[in-house]
């Protein structure tokens, strides 16, 4: 073993190589996903989110591998991560619900930007559809941010091409 000041140099090199390989794999995964998304009709914000989450997963796996290479026991780390994940999932349940609903809203294409819709007591023209919320503008010009989970649990009325709300489609 090569040691310098009590530090195993081979182990240090292994850790550095593992971190560099992790970084390169994360870059490769990002680029591969971006190429795939160039050919698919996914909304841009969903694409960015998937790429970002994929990179984080690669980084976490790489860091865990690096910790293992450096000789630490991963059992307590994995148990800690599991407990942390459970706590975060409870805290983020509404955000996750709105995210999943946002993906479903965009996949279902029940409405699009420019459509006039009514859901619950909200009605107006769709200005933007994002992962967590849909933004509409009502007839008075007010901007309304609607959590996407509302669209999954309530009927949506989409206005047809007529100038009033009398001719409508019920969706959902």
N, C-alpha and C positions, 0 to 999 in steps of 0.2 A: 504494500500500500504506500502510495505517495502522500505524505502529510506535510503540511506547512502550518506551523503554529497551532497544531492540534486539529487542523481541518483536513479532511480527506479530499485531495484535489481531484481525484477521479470522480468522486461523488458530486463535487461542484460542477465539473464538466458535464456529467450526466444530467444534472438539473438544468443547466443552461441549454443543453441540446433539447431536452424535453420541452422547455418553454419556447424555444425557437420553432420546434416542430409544431407545437400547439398553435402558435401564431400563424404559421404557414398553412396549416390545415383550416383554421378559421377563415383566412383569406380565400383559400380554394373553395370552401363551402359557400362563402358569400358570392363569389364570382359565378360559381355554377348555378346557384339559385337565381341570380340576376339574369343570367342567360336564359334559363328556363322561363322566367317571368316575362322576358321580351316577347315570347311566343304565346303567352296566355293572356286572357282578358281580365286578370285580377285587378282590383282597384289598387292604386299606387300605395296608399297608406297600409293596406294589408300586406303587400309585398315587402315594404320596408320593415314592418313588424316581424314578419316571418324570417327575414334575413337577420335582423338584430337578435331575435330569440335564438336562432340557430347558432349564431356566433357565440352567444353567451353559453349555450349548452356545450359547445366545443371547448370554450375556455374553462368551464367548470370541470369537465372531464380531464382536460390537460393539467389543470392545477392539482386535481386529486391524484393523477398519475405522478406528477412531480413530487407531491408530498410523500407518496408511497416510495418513489425512487430514493428520496432523501432519508428513508429509514423510519419514518413515523408510522405508527399504527393508525390505520384509517377508521377503525371501528367507532371510536368516539366521535370522529369528525362526521361520519355518515349518520350516526344517531342524532347528533346535533343538527345536521342539515335536515333530517327528517322532521324533527320537532319544529324547526324554524319554518319548514315548508307548510306544515299543518297550520301553524299560527298565521302565516301569511295568507294561506288559502281562505281561512275564516275572515280575515280582515279585508280581503280583496274580492269577496264573493259578489258584491254588487258590480264592481268594475268588470269582473270576469263575465258576469251575466250580460252586461251591456256590450262587452266585446263580442261574445258569441252571437248575441242578437244582431250586432252590427254586421258581422260576417254573413249571417243568414239573410238580413235585409238586403244586402248588396247581391248575394247569390240569387235570391228569389226574384229580384228586379220587380217588386210589387209597385215601385214608383221610382222616378228618377228626378234629377235636378231639373227644375222648370215645371214639374207637375204641381197641380193644386190638389192638396189632400186634406182630409179631416180624420183625426183620431182622437178619441175621447172628446174633450172640449176644445181641442186645438185645431185650427184650420188656417191654411195659408199656402203660399207657394214655397216649394222646396228650394232652398238656396244651396245647401251643402249636405252631403251624407258622409259622415266620418265613422270611425270604428265605434266610438262610444255614444255619439249623439247625432241626431239629424236636426239641422237648423232650417226653420221655416220663417217666412215673413208674412204676418197677417195683413188684412186689408187696411189697417191703420198705419202700417209701416213698422210695427213692432217686430223685433227679432225674438224668436222663441227657440230655445234649445230643448229638444225632446230626447230623453234617454231612449236608446234603441230598444230596450227591453219592452217598452210600451207597445211597439209595433208587433211584437211576437205574441203578446197576451191580449191584444185588443183588435177589433175589426178596423180595417183601414178603408176609408172611402176616398177613391181617386176620382177627381172631376174629369169628365169627358171633355171634348173640345168645344163645348158650348160656353157662352159667356156667363152663365149663372150656375148655381149649385144644384139645379133641379134634376139634371141628368147625370147620374153617378154610378160607379161600379163599386161594389163592396168586395174588399179583398181581405182575406184572413179570417 
